[in-house]
Amino acid sequence: MSYSVLHIAPENFAGVPYDFKRMHERFGNHSRLITLHKNPLGFKEDICCNFPIPRSRAAKSYRLHHSLSTKGVQSEEKLYWEPKSYLEQLYFHLQTIKRVSTIESLIDTLKLDTFDIIHYDGGLDFTRDSRFAKRWKSMNKPIVNCYYGSDVRARGIIKEMEEISDLNITSEFDHLSLKSNLEYVFYPYDSSELPAEPDGKDFSHVRIVHSPTNRVYKGTELILSVIERLKKSYSFEFHLLENMTRSEVLSIKSTCTISIDQVGGKHGGTGYGKAGIESLAMGIPTITNMTDEYAHWLPDNPFVIANDEQSLTEQLIQLIESPDACKSLGEKGKRWVYEYHSYEQVNRHLESLYHKYGIL
């Protein structure tokens, strides 16, 4: 039985919402992705409303300052978003007024009411009052909320979206201990987007790569300090990939032999994201931070774990001095990505959840 899924996301985070769309289509289902804001890193768009969003240094600083700390949270109630001030409340009220007519026109033009499942990537409706999600719920449309990371840690859960959802999923391990009703789903990933691998990659010619989307979340300053210290004793290339097009990042990354995803970020989570999956799919050993609980839970864990400056230094030295181990870890990573993140595996699991929660 085929079905249709409408994905709605603030933006195409790391290309993951678009991957969900493509995954549905791969197996004969109709899907569209509507994003509110254009992704600044050049990931593909389907339908983008291109609503303005403050991206200045001041705006980023404000969001970081008001980000939700999930460390030590004892009550799920504390995870819910609420305006931090009257000005913030006014901002979202005016934002809603500006958006409503555009969204209503979009719903009519694209016949969005005909979709079988409404899937919110980020758990956020077109407006903060969740009026369109409530409208679809009143039409008996199943509502799915999918949480990726910063939508919970930096913003918080929209309580009204939580109250009307039929299924809540996450791709972040640390969310499972924060919310009791979350189901874990691996990111869907299709390695066909990657550039062709160089023939006979030489792991003895060490090329280390780090491609942060947010330096604070990824622990970039710590990583740079370790790299500078190791340069005094070891010969290697280091590539810090920032403010580049998607194709440029993938092209350079494909030539590298070691990848550092994130280590010791002050406000980020633990584990890995799209950048880590890409590196593994390219056959590159990938270093990331991970709690002991997460490391033991993650099936067939392919990552090299470093949680602080000392462990990052030690892991890098081992990889730099062991080209054969790098090659072996790289091959393991490629197999692991297919087994857990391929469209086939993720679609099978997601459909099982659709059936479990009465959505299909």
N, C-alpha and C positions, 0 to 999 in steps of 0.2 A: 504494500500500500504506500503510495507516494503522498507527500504532505508538503506544506510550504512554511518557511520560517522567515520572519522579519527580524533582522538584527538592528538594534539601535544602540549607538555608542557615542560617548562624548567626542572621541576621535579614534582613529584606527591604531590603537595602542600596539606598537611594534609589529603591526600587520596581523595580529592574532584574530581580531574580529573578522577580517577579510578571509583568513584561513578557515574560520568556521563556515563562512558563506560558501567558499569553494568546496569544502568538505561535503556540505549538504548536496551541492550540485553534482559532485562526483558520483553520488549514489542515487541520482535520478530525482532529487527533490528540488523544488523551486525555492530560491532564497535571494533576498536583497539586503544590503547593508546601508543604513542611513547614519552618517556621522554628523555631529553638530559643528565640529571645528575641523579645519584642514590640518592634517598631520604635518608638522614642520620638517620631518625627516624624509619626506618623499615616498612614504608607503602608499600603495595603490588605494584609490578611492572608488566607491561605487556611486552613491548619491551623497554629496556633501552639501549641507546647508550653508557652510562657510560663515557661520555666525562669528562675530568678533570675540576674541578672548584676550585678556591682558597677559602679555608674555614678557613684560619689561622686568628688569632686575628687581624693582620695587615690588611688583606683583608676585614674583616668585618668592621673594623674601617674606612677604605677608603670608603666603600659603604655607611656607615652611614653618614660620613662627607659630601659626595656628594649627599645624598638623596634629593629628590625634596620636598621642603616645599610647601604644597598646601594651607596653611593658607594665606588668603588674595589674592589669585590668581584672577586677574581681567580678564585675557584673556586666552582662550583655547589654544592659540599658545604657552603659557608658559608651558604647560603640556607635550610638545613633548620632547623626548629624543634626545640628541646630545652629541657627545664625549666631555668630560671636558678638554681634552688636546690632544696634538699630540701623546703622548705615549698611551693614551687610544684608540685613533683612530687606531694606529699601532697594538695594541693588538687585536682588533676585526678583522682587515684585515688579520693578520696571523692566527687567529682562523678560519676564513672562508676558507683559503687555506687548512688548515689541515682537515677540516670537509667535504668538497665538495664530494670527491670520496666515502667516507663512506656513505653519505646520498644518493648519486646516486645509489650506490649498493643496499641500503636498499629499495629504491623506486622500483627498478627492481625486487629484490628477493620477496618482499612482495606484489607486484602488487598494490602499493599505488595509482597509477593513476586511479584505478577502483572505488575508493570511491566516493560516491555522494556528500558528504559535508565535507569540511575541517574545523575543529573546533580548533582554537588556544587558549588553556588555558594559559592566560597571555599575549595574543596579540603579541607573539614573534615567528618568524620563526626559522628554523634551523640555519640561519645566520643573522647577523644584517642588511645585505643589502636586506633581504626579497626575495631573488632570487627564492626560491622554491614556495613561496606563489604567486609570480607574474606569475610563470610558470603555476601553477594550475588555476589561474584566467584566463590566456590566453586560457585555455582549457574549459572555462565556468563552472568551479567548484565554487559553492557558498563558500564564505569565512566568517566564524564567528569568531569574537574576543570576548573572555570572560575575564573580568578583576576581580581580587579577592581582591587586596589591595596594597601590596608592589610593584606590577608591575606598578602601577600608581604613588604611593607616593614616592617610593624609586628609581625607574628607570625612569619613564616617558613613554608616549605612543610613539610607533614607527610610525612616520608619514606615511611612505609608506604602512604599514599594515592598517592604518586607511583609506587611500585613495582607497584601493581595496576591503575593507570589504563590505559584503552585510548586515550584522547584527552585532551590537555591544551590548553585554550584560554585566551586572555587578551584583555581589552579595554584593556590598558595598553601603550603603545608601549615604554616603558623596560624592561618585562619581557622583551622579545624579545632584548635584549642580555645578559640575566642567565641565561636558560634556553634551551638549544638545541632543545628539543622542543615549543615552544609554537606554536600556530597563532593568528593574530589574527582576532578576530571583533568587529565593531562592536556596540555596545549596541543591542538592539531598542527601538524607540520608536514609540508611537502618539500622534500629536498631537491625537487626538479628546478626550483628557482635559483639554485646555487650555480656559480660559474664552474666550468669544467676544471677538475683538479689538475695541477701541473703533473706531467709525467715524472714518475720516480722522485717524489719529494725527498729532499735530503735533510733528514732530521738532525744530522750533525752540524748543519748550518742553522744555528738557533735564531729564530725570529719570533719575538714575543709580542703579543697584541693585546690591547685593552681598548674597548670601545664604549665608554660610558654615555648614557643619555642624561645622567644627572650625577655630577661628581660627588656630591654629598652622600647620596644614597648608595653609590657604588664604592665608596672609600678610596677614591682616586688619589688623594694626597698621600695616604699611607702607601699605596701601591707605587707611586712615583718615588717616594723616599727609599723604598727597598730597591727599586730598579737602579737608582743612582749609586747606591752603595755597592751593588753587585757588579756594576760596570767597572769598578776598580780592580776586580779580580777575575772577571770572566769576559769573554768576547761574544757579543750577541747584538742583534738589531732589536730595537724597541719601537713599536708603532702605537702611538696614542691617536685614535681615530675619533675626531670630533668635528662637528660642523661640516660634514661631508654628505654627498648624496648616497643613497642606499647602494647603488651599483658600485660606487667607489669603495665603500666600506667592504662589501662582499669580495670585490676584486683583490684588495690588499689582504684581507683576512685569509683568503684561500691559499695564500703563499706562506702563511705562518706555521710554526711548529708547536707553539705553546700559547694558550689563551688564558687571560685572567678576567673573570667575569666580575665578581665583587668580593671585597674583603673588608670587614670591619666598618661598614657604612653606619653612620650614626642614626639615620632615620629610615633606612630601608629594611627589608625583611632578610631572611636567610634563604639560601638555595640558589635558584637559577631562573632565568627568564628566556626570552626569545634569543638573545645574544648567545647564551650558553648552549641552547639547542643547535643553533647554526654552527657553532664551533665544533661540537661533537659530530654533527652530520658531515662536516668537512674532514673528519678524521684527525682533529686537533685535540690533544689532551687539554682539559679545561679545569682551571682552578676556581673554586668558589668557597664562600663561607657557608657553614651548615652546622646546626646543633647536633649533638650526639643522637638525640631522639629522631631527628629528621634523617640523619645519615643511615640509621638502622632501619627506618621505616621505608625509605625509597628503594624499591625493588631493583636488585642487581646494580646498585649505585655505581655509575661510571666516573664520578667526579673525583678530582684531587682536592682534598679539603684543607683550607687554610683560614683560620678564624682571627688571626692577629698578625702583627708584624713579624714575630719570630717564626711562626709556623709558615708564613708565606715565604720567608727567606729560605727556610729549610726545604720546602717543597720545590721551589725554583732551582735550588742548587742540585737536588736529586734529578730533576728533569733535564737540566742543562748538561749534567754529566752522564746521562743515560739515554742516548738517542734510540737504542733498541726498545727501551721501556716506553719511550714516547710513541714510537710507532705502534707497539702492541696496545697501549691505552687508546690510541686513536682509532684503531680497528674495532676495539670493544665499544667505543662511543658511537660509531656509525651503526653498529648492529642494535645497540640499545635504543637509539632514536627511532628506528623503524619499529621495534617491538612495542614501544610504549607511546610514541608520539605520531605515528603514521596516521593518515586519514582513516585507513581501514580499522585500526585498533580503537581510535578515539570515537569514531562514528558508532561502532558496535557498542561501546560502553554507554555513550550518550543515549542511544536508542533504548538500551535496557533501562535507563533511568526514566525516560519518557513513559515507558510501559509501567514501571514500578509506581510512578506517581499519577497514573491515570491520564497522562497527556495524550498518549496514542492509544 
